[in-house]
Amino acid sequence: MNADLLEIYETLFDALGPQDWWPAETPFEVIVGAVLVQNTNWQNVRRAIDALREDDRLSPQRIAALDQEKLETLIRPAGYYRIKAKRLRAVVDWLLETCDGNLDELFKRPMRELRKQLLAVHGIGPETADSILLYAGRLPTFVVDAYTVRIFHRHGWADATDSDYHSLQASIESTLPRVEQLFNEYHAMIVQIGKTYCKKHSPRCEDCPLRSKLPKGGPIEMG
């Protein structure tokens, strides 16, 4: 890792302040959001979660009791609702089988074991699994998303050995204290930078809090 990530964290925190992410009332709501946010924006997810809440369905047992058509209707605002309904049901079934829906008991288990189990659930990839562990379970795992990849490579902090999810994650985690709140704020601030400044097209480097961290020749574009 070609950067002082704690220094970068302090730069971001001074500029952005605490992010209070993930916005949810319960750990289970975080899990639902982590599934529904795949390939959509948070505004659409919020509408779907509000629909589930209004129908009094925000628990594993109550979602499991829904028929597929009703579940698809409730989460329709999140897009890809048929696919996401299957994925959400798979997660709910796993929660009920694993811990009878008791998330306090679930997150007492070893993180490595939980992560392996989550990745075996239909539709759960590394980013979603780590989001659940970090934001719902408050366990210290760093979430790598498209913003993380773009920002780290564009600034030259990651090199050729950090070319996939797990290698970049391992590289980041090896240079930071393994503290859940640090990982939480760091990822949330990266998301904010990616959405506001370090955009895929036409990045706003001149206004970005990380402008001083760019290479001398300017941002590095990924091939």
C-alpha positions in Angstrom: 0.0 0.0 0.0 1.6 3.2 -1.2 0.1 5.6 1.2 -0.3 6.6 4.9 -3.9 5.6 5.3 -4.2 7.1 8.8 -3.1 10.5 7.5 -5.6 10.2 4.7 -8.3 9.3 7.2 -7.5 12.4 9.2 -7.6 14.6 6.1 -11.0 13.2 5.2 -12.4 13.4 8.8 -11.3 17.1 9.1 -13.0 17.9 5.8 -16.2 15.8 6.1 -16.7 15.0 9.8 -18.5 11.9 11.1 -20.8 10.3 8.5 -23.3 8.4 10.8 -23.5 5.6 8.4 -25.3 3.1 8.0 -28.7 4.8 8.3 -30.9 2.2 9.9 -33.0 1.6 13.1 -31.9 -2.0 13.6 -29.1 -4.4 12.5 -31.7 -6.4 10.5 -32.6 -3.2 8.6 -28.9 -2.9 7.8 -28.9 -6.4 6.4 -32.0 -5.7 4.3 -30.5 -2.5 3.0 -27.2 -4.2 2.1 -29.1 -6.7 -0.1 -31.3 -4.1 -1.7 -28.6 -1.5 -2.5 -27.0 -3.8 -5.0 -27.1 -2.0 -8.4 -29.2 0.9 -7.2 -28.9 4.1 -5.2 -29.8 4.6 -1.5 -32.9 6.7 -2.2 -34.5 3.8 -4.0 -33.5 1.4 -1.1 -35.0 3.8 1.4 -38.3 3.7 -0.4 -38.3 -0.1 -0.4 -37.4 -0.2 3.3 -40.1 2.3 4.2 -42.6 0.1 2.3 -41.5 -2.9 4.4 -41.7 -0.9 7.6 -45.2 0.4 6.8 -46.3 -3.2 6.2 -44.7 -4.1 9.6 -42.3 -6.6 7.9 -38.9 -5.6 9.1 -38.0 -8.8 10.9 -36.7 -12.1 9.6 -39.8 -14.0 10.7 -42.2 -11.5 9.1 -40.4 -11.4 5.7 -40.2 -15.2 5.7 -44.0 -15.3 6.2 -44.6 -13.2 3.0 -45.4 -14.9 -0.3 -43.0 -14.1 -3.1 -45.4 -11.8 -5.0 -46.1 -9.6 -2.0 -42.3 -9.4 -1.1 -41.6 -8.4 -4.7 -44.2 -5.7 -4.6 -42.9 -4.2 -1.3 -39.3 -4.0 -2.5 -40.1 -3.0 -6.1 -38.7 0.6 -5.6 -35.2 -0.9 -5.2 -35.2 -2.2 -8.7 -34.4 -5.8 -9.9 -37.1 -6.7 -7.4 -37.6 -10.3 -8.5 -33.8 -11.1 -8.1 -33.6 -9.1 -4.9 -36.6 -10.8 -3.4 -35.0 -14.2 -3.9 -31.7 -12.9 -2.4 -33.5 -11.3 0.6 -35.4 -14.5 1.2 -32.2 -16.5 1.0 -30.6 -14.3 3.7 -33.7 -14.5 5.9 -33.9 -18.3 5.6 -30.2 -18.4 6.6 -30.7 -16.2 9.6 -33.6 -18.3 10.8 -31.7 -21.6 10.3 -28.5 -20.2 11.8 -29.7 -18.3 14.9 -33.5 -18.3 14.8 -33.3 -14.7 13.7 -31.4 -13.6 16.8 -28.8 -11.2 15.5 -27.2 -10.5 18.9 -26.4 -14.2 19.1 -25.3 -14.4 15.5 -22.7 -11.6 15.8 -21.1 -13.2 18.8 -19.7 -15.9 16.5 -16.2 -15.6 15.0 -16.1 -13.1 12.1 -14.2 -15.4 9.8 -16.7 -18.1 10.2 -19.7 -15.8 9.7 -18.1 -14.3 6.6 -17.6 -17.7 5.1 -21.3 -18.6 5.8 -22.6 -15.3 4.4 -20.6 -15.8 1.2 -22.3 -19.2 0.8 -25.8 -17.5 0.8 -27.4 -17.0 -2.6 -26.7 -13.5 -4.0 -24.2 -12.5 -1.3 -20.8 -11.4 -2.5 -17.8 -10.0 -0.6 -19.0 -6.4 -0.5 -22.5 -7.2 0.8 -21.1 -9.7 3.3 -18.6 -7.2 4.6 -21.2 -4.5 4.8 -23.4 -6.8 6.9 -20.5 -7.7 9.2 -19.3 -4.1 9.6 -22.5 -2.1 9.8 -24.9 -4.6 11.3 -22.5 -6.7 13.3 -20.1 -3.9 14.2 -17.2 -6.2 13.4 -13.9 -4.9 12.0 -13.8 -5.7 8.4 -13.1 -3.1 5.7 -15.7 -2.8 2.9 -14.2 -2.5 -0.6 -16.6 -1.1 -3.2 -16.3 0.6 -6.6 -15.5 3.9 -4.9 -12.7 2.4 -2.9 -11.1 0.8 -6.0 -11.5 4.0 -8.1 -10.1 6.4 -5.4 -7.2 4.1 -4.3 -6.0 3.4 -7.9 -6.6 7.0 -9.1 -4.5 8.4 -6.3 -1.8 5.7 -6.8 -2.2 4.3 -3.3 -2.9 0.8 -4.5 -0.5 -1.0 -6.9 -0.7 -3.9 -9.3 -0.8 -6.4 -6.4 -4.0 -4.9 -5.2 -6.0 -5.9 -8.3 -9.0 -7.7 -6.7 -11.3 -7.3 -3.8 -9.6 -9.5 -1.3 -6.0 -8.3 -2.1 -7.0 -4.7 -1.8 -8.9 -5.3 1.4 -6.0 -7.2 2.9 -3.6 -4.4 1.9 -5.8 -1.8 3.5 -6.5 -3.7 6.7 -2.8 -4.5 7.2 -2.0 -0.8 7.4 -4.7 0.3 9.8 -5.6 -0.5 13.4 -8.3 -3.1 13.3 -11.0 -1.0 14.9 -14.7 -1.2 13.8 -15.5 2.5 14.2 -12.4 3.5 12.2 -13.4 1.1 9.3 -17.0 2.4 9.5 -16.1 6.0 9.2 -13.3 5.4 6.6 -15.6 3.5 4.2 -18.4 6.0 4.7 -16.1 8.9 3.9 -14.7 7.2 0.8 -18.3 6.7 -0.5 -18.9 10.4 0.1 -15.8 11.4 -1.8 -16.6 9.0 -4.6 -20.1 10.3 -5.0 -19.3 14.0 -4.7 -15.8 14.5 -6.1 -14.0 11.4 -7.4 -16.6 10.5 -10.0 -16.1 8.0 -12.7 -16.3 10.6 -15.4 -15.3 14.3 -15.0 -13.9 14.1 -11.5 -13.9 17.3 -9.4 -10.2 17.0 -8.3 -9.8 20.8 -7.8 -12.5 20.9 -5.1 -11.8 17.5 -3.5 -10.4 17.3 0.1 -7.9 14.7 -1.3 -6.5 17.0 -4.0 -3.2 17.3 -2.2 -2.9 13.5 -2.3 -2.9 13.1 -6.1 0.3 12.1 -7.9 2.2 15.0 -9.4 1.1 14.1 -12.9 -2.5 14.1 -11.9 -5.0 11.3 -11.3 -4.1 7.8 -12.6 -6.9 6.4 -14.8 -7.4 2.6 -14.6 -7.2 0.6 -17.7 
